[in-house]
Amino acid sequence: MGVIVPNVSTSFSNPIIDGIEDCAESQEFDVIIAHAGLASKHLLEKIGKMKESQVDGLIIISSLMTKKDGDYIKKLGLKTVLISTMLQNSDFPYIKVNDFSAMYQITNYLIKLGHQKIAIVGPNMADNVSGIPRFNGYKQALIDAGIKYEADWLQAGVFDFESGQKGMRNILKNHLDVTAACCVSDECALGVISEAVERGISIPEQFSVTGYDGTELAKMVTPALTTIKQPFYQMGHQGCDGLVEMINNDKLPYRDQLVDFSIQVGKTTKKIGRGINNV
């Protein structure tokens, strides 16, 4: 079976692949892995190469897909399961967390710590699968808590380390009166923390930061990151199981599966004190 991931450096894909490979080995399937990058044309190219390699089926991980991609997959007759992504208005089975609910809950966690002015850092606002749902979950948590959302609290990006750095630089440059950053990935959160530390801002004494994914990076960074924990290994294993069912029995194993998530509390958040502009 073929597996397509967006980027070789993306840390969260490793445990998903581990789950896929363990499942595939137990059912005597080989796995071919390809990296498509972020450009949509590369995804199409990799799908075509998987067909040329005569894979029995395809798993696509966390790629922003278009109708054109879906039509091409159907034209090639590739049985396909999506993990940590989905294609709207299609019948491709997918496995992912509820991004709206996850971001709502971790934003609410910050609010319960006393934070009223919270930035969101790193969402791709052209991404209807993850970026916009995570932003909407964040915003709804503020609204439900009676907090007026400020447009300059949004620091958009593409989920990566550099987006976190840039977002934090903007927060400081524009003197935004925020006490916390709710980041859309662990890598993005590390970018925020890196920029803050470089500017002499102590985490979490002066500024709280949360991530999203629950990758190994969240445990390795000092202080350990408070983040949303996604069950990536389980998602990979379930996705492979579903694809094998499609290959062997020629039927959809499920339409979609929303898997559980949890808040992994680290040491990058604390009850509200003085903000970074009032130190």
Secondary structure, DSSP 8 states (H G I E B T S, - for coil): -EEEES-TT-TTHHHHHHHHHHHHHHTT---EEEE--S-HHHHHHHHHHHHHTT-S-EEEES----HHHHHHHHHHT--EEEES---TTS---EEE--HHHHHHHHHHHHHHTT---EEEE---TT-TTTHHHHHHHHHHHHHHTT----GGGEE---SSHHHHHHHHHHHHHTT---SEEEESSHHHHHHHHHHHHHTT--TTTT-EEE-SB--HHHHHSSS--BEEE--HHHHHHHHHHHHHHHHHH-S-S-SEEE---EEE--SS--S----GGG-
